Amino acid sequence: MMSTIGGAIWRQPMMIIAAKECKDSLRNRWVAVIFGLFFLLAFSVTFAGSAVSGTLAFPSLVSVIASLSTIAVAIIPLAAILLCYDAFVGEEESGTMLLLLSYPLTKMDIFLGKLLAHSGIMLAAIVSSFTLSATILLCFGQGYQWQQTLWVFGQFIASSGLLALTFILLSYVVSLRATEKAKAVGTLLSLWFALVLIYDLLLLALLVADLGHRVQWLVQLLMALNPTDIYRAINQLATHAPMGSLPLLSQFQGGALWLYGLMLLWVALLAWLTLRTFMRKAI
């Protein structure tokens, strides 16, 4: 009975599309690259995070999360972009999208199947690598409290998953609007550079300019409009680390819950925009 139900689920159009996307990613070596990047990140920070101080020892939990989030905020969006930039424009260039739509498949099936595959790949890489990092700290480190470590890493994994999902959906929007794969990847890399690197430099310039109390609220609003800043704030709040300019985000009623709400709002808006663009697109 269970095998019959399982077989029926895997024969659903959405699951067929998801399986196709996973096979394509395996064939293109993107899965191996992404898993390799995340495991390298987790191992290097866990084992060598204290090397800057001249010693090789397990760093404090605050230092581990601060180092992981500082690097992950750049690596996670980049991995999502490289995995998904050709999700739709690549299908159109090869003629596969037209072939898919000639079958009894809806655009909703295609969208959900792609999203399930790509988010599943990213989440599997995030959970496996960062869970291993937490396990190493708890098994071989000293002074780490189980409850605190699991809570902090749980928030880190959850926020990392939301950040990955945000950039997967952003990649879908650009892929649907682009006419060539080269244009899609170029646009997405420009957005990555702007959101991850340039955006914070501009906010810092506003803060340093000291234009009065009102500029702090402007910076607070601008930070809330960038998912990478929200991601940083969530993880710094989880460890009670010094936040620099990020306390502006933590002053809102609800703290971390409010920040998670903002991330979910980003995901919902980008999902809606992706579906709207896909449904209106003539193929």
CORZI-V289825 format. One record per residue. N is the residue number from 1. RES is the residue in one letter. D_FIRST is the distance of its C-alpha to the first C-alpha in whole Angstrom. Layout:
N:RES:D_FIRST / N:RES:D_FIRST
//
This chain:
1:M:0 / 2:M:4 / 3:S:5 / 4:T:5 / 5:I:6 / 6:G:9 / 7:G:10 / 8:A:11 / 9:I:13 / 10:W:14 / 11:R:16 / 12:Q:17 / 13:P:21 / 14:M:22 / 15:M:20 / 16:I:21 / 17:I:24 / 18:A:24 / 19:A:23 / 20:K:26 / 21:E:28 / 22:C:27 / 23:K:28 / 24:D:31 / 25:S:32 / 26:L:31 / 27:R:33 / 28:N:36 / 29:R:36 / 30:W:36 / 31:V:33 / 32:A:35 / 33:V:38 / 34:I:37 / 35:F:35 / 36:G:38 / 37:L:40 / 38:F:38 / 39:F:39 / 40:L:42 / 41:L:43 / 42:A:41 / 43:F:43 / 44:S:46 / 45:V:47 / 46:T:45 / 47:F:47 / 48:A:50 / 49:G:51 / 50:S:54 / 51:A:56 / 52:V:58 / 53:S:59 / 54:G:60 / 55:T:58 / 56:L:55 / 57:A:53 / 58:F:49 / 59:P:51 / 60:S:50 / 61:L:47 / 62:V:49 / 63:S:50 / 64:V:47 / 65:I:45 / 66:A:48 / 67:S:48 / 68:L:45 / 69:S:45 / 70:T:48 / 71:I:47 / 72:A:43 / 73:V:44 / 74:A:46 / 75:I:43 / 76:I:40 / 77:P:41 / 78:L:43 / 79:A:39 / 80:A:37 / 81:I:40 / 82:L:40 / 83:L:36 / 84:C:36 / 85:Y:40 / 86:D:39 / 87:A:35 / 88:F:37 / 89:V:40 / 90:G:39 / 91:E:37 / 92:E:40 / 93:E:42 / 94:S:40 / 95:G:39 / 96:T:35 / 97:M:35 / 98:L:36 / 99:L:34 / 100:L:31 / 101:L:32 / 102:S:32 / 103:Y:29 / 104:P:27 / 105:L:27 / 106:T:28 / 107:K:31 / 108:M:29 / 109:D:26 / 110:I:28 / 111:F:30 / 112:L:26 / 113:G:25 / 114:K:28 / 115:L:29 / 116:L:25 / 117:A:26 / 118:H:30 / 119:S:29 / 120:G:26 / 121:I:29 / 122:M:32 / 123:L:30 / 124:A:29 / 125:A:32 / 126:I:34 / 127:V:31 / 128:S:31 / 129:S:35 / 130:F:36 / 131:T:34 / 132:L:36 / 133:S:39 / 134:A:39 / 135:T:37 / 136:I:40 / 137:L:43 / 138:L:41 / 139:C:41 / 140:F:45 / 141:G:46 / 142:Q:49 / 143:G:49 / 144:Y:46 / 145:Q:44 / 146:W:40 / 147:Q:40 / 148:Q:42 / 149:T:41 / 150:L:37 / 151:W:38 / 152:V:40 / 153:F:38 / 154:G:35 / 155:Q:38 / 156:F:39 / 157:I:35 / 158:A:34 / 159:S:37 / 160:S:37 / 161:G:34 / 162:L:35 / 163:L:38 / 164:A:36 / 165:L:34 / 166:T:38 / 167:F:39 / 168:I:36 / 169:L:36 / 170:L:40 / 171:S:40 / 172:Y:37 / 173:V:40 / 174:V:43 / 175:S:41 / 176:L:40 / 177:R:44 / 178:A:45 / 179:T:47 / 180:E:46 / 181:K:44 / 182:A:48 / 183:K:49 / 184:A:45 / 185:V:45 / 186:G:49 / 187:T:49 / 188:L:46 / 189:L:48 / 190:S:51 / 191:L:49 / 192:W:47 / 193:F:51 / 194:A:52 / 195:L:49 / 196:V:49 / 197:L:53 / 198:I:55 / 199:Y:54 / 200:D:55 / 201:L:58 / 202:L:59 / 203:L:58 / 204:L:60 / 205:A:63 / 206:L:63 / 207:L:63 / 208:V:66 / 209:A:68 / 210:D:68 / 211:L:68 / 212:G:68 / 213:H:66 / 214:R:64 / 215:V:63 / 216:Q:61 / 217:W:59 / 218:L:59 / 219:V:57 / 220:Q:55 / 221:L:53 / 222:L:53 / 223:M:51 / 224:A:49 / 225:L:48 / 226:N:48 / 227:P:44 / 228:T:45 / 229:D:48 / 230:I:45 / 231:Y:43 / 232:R:46 / 233:A:47 / 234:I:44 / 235:N:44 / 236:Q:48 / 237:L:47 / 238:A:44 / 239:T:47 / 240:H:50 / 241:A:52 / 242:P:55 / 243:M:54 / 244:G:57 / 245:S:57 / 246:L:53 / 247:P:54 / 248:L:55 / 249:L:51 / 250:S:51 / 251:Q:53 / 252:F:51 / 253:Q:50 / 254:G:46 / 255:G:47 / 256:A:43 / 257:L:41 / 258:W:44 / 259:L:43 / 260:Y:39 / 261:G:40 / 262:L:42 / 263:M:40 / 264:L:37 / 265:L:39 / 266:W:40 / 267:V:36 / 268:A:36 / 269:L:39 / 270:L:38 / 271:A:35 / 272:W:37 / 273:L:39 / 274:T:37 / 275:L:35 / 276:R:38 / 277:T:40 / 278:F:37 / 279:M:37 / 280:R:41 / 281:K:41 / 282:A:42 / 283:I:40
//
